[in-house]
Amino acid sequence: MFSKFIVPALCASNLLGAVAAANHHRHMHKRDYIATEVEVVTDIVTVYVTEGDLPTPAPAPAPAPSAAPSAEPFVAAADQGEQHAAAAAPSPATTTTPVAPVVAPSSPPVEQAPAPQPTTMITATKAAPSPEQPEVSIPTHAAVAAPAPVVSQASSAAYPAASQAAPASSAKGGKRGLAYNDPKLVSNICSSSSKFSWAYNWGSQSDGLNAPVTYIPTLWGPQPEHSNGWSENAQKAISAGADYLMSFNECDNAGQCNMDPASAAAAHKSFMQPFVGKAKILAPSITSSESVGQGVSWLKSFMQACGDDCPMDACNAHWYGPGGVDGAELFLKHLKAVNTACGKDKVWVTEFAATSGDVDAFMSHALTELDTKSDYDFVEKYSYFYLAQGSLMQSSSALSTFGNIYATL
């Protein structure tokens, strides 16, 4: 009498499992992968055993296993620094039934953290200074010796470890602020300096700013692409601690908001009037151009068109010019002219920069005057243009020399 046993080749089920795992891994990395074709071969071996001819308790040596088709495990291509380690297949198990050896699938991929990448800077919302602005030359008389920077160093200053606690600060504190496009950089610089109390980004949403500074929203212009959502965003900022709102950006500049004083005054009233009593209001910012109809000239016309019932508590000035101590003096002189034309007690300087000459000397002299001299008590807040590589920063993780002065003086 015969007993018949049909033994499926286990290699088939195991190989199918490996293919299924590979396909799952492919779905987890949709961007780039390399697939290896797998051919599955199922061998069914029929074994006849005659009753009474069973082997003795000492089993006979198993016949040598026949070679089975090999299958390379699925390997995903490297994805942003990920490396996938494949384990070697274990030795095949022996059995009295001739079964093809099983090729084990590779072990689960070992995920490694991506290599550090430099911060990608967002393109500045604010364009470069308008070419319409006149070039200001440094006086030809002998230049005054520049004061030595408080922190003298040959190279840039690196940020401390991100784990350090950030100092507390508020918009109602010091004058110094940060004009930014990348909120991560604000967090970085605030982790090593308590000089900053406020920040802005030319928009009405902070874009995820998470730093110990007060965010001040800006209504860049009355156009729908800028004003849609303004009321909600402004109220949200006020609820978060903003004590000021900024009006339009450089209406006297054809490359920016670009509005005549009368039209700007009417739009300013419409958008800012609802917030009277909730926050203080800044007038539209102006350039430092000395041309008729621009700069201080535009501001005077705006104030006249705005009238006595205009919702405004301070003016907003921008300035670009030469560096060095002489350049800093020209900058400070411009601020006094803005204050006179404004007729208010306070002026904010939300953009200023030395575009030539000795920037370190400019920074040291300007900051010392703004922070310590009573002549400039009317300057309530100021921010250098701007927190980014090529300006206050030398790289994504290091300050420039004048950036270090701005963060420490």
Beta strands, then each sheet from edge to edge (+ up, - down):
strand 1: 2-7
strand 2: 45-50
strand 3: 157-158
strand 4: 176-180
strand 5: 198-200
strand 6: 214-215
strand 7: 244-245
strand 8: 280-286
strand 9: 314-322
strand 10: 346-356
strand 11: 379-387
strand 12: 393-395
strand 13: 398-399
sheet 1: 1+ 2-
sheet 2: 3+ 13- 12+
sheet 3: 6+ 5+ 4+ 11+ 10+ 9+ 8+ 7+
end
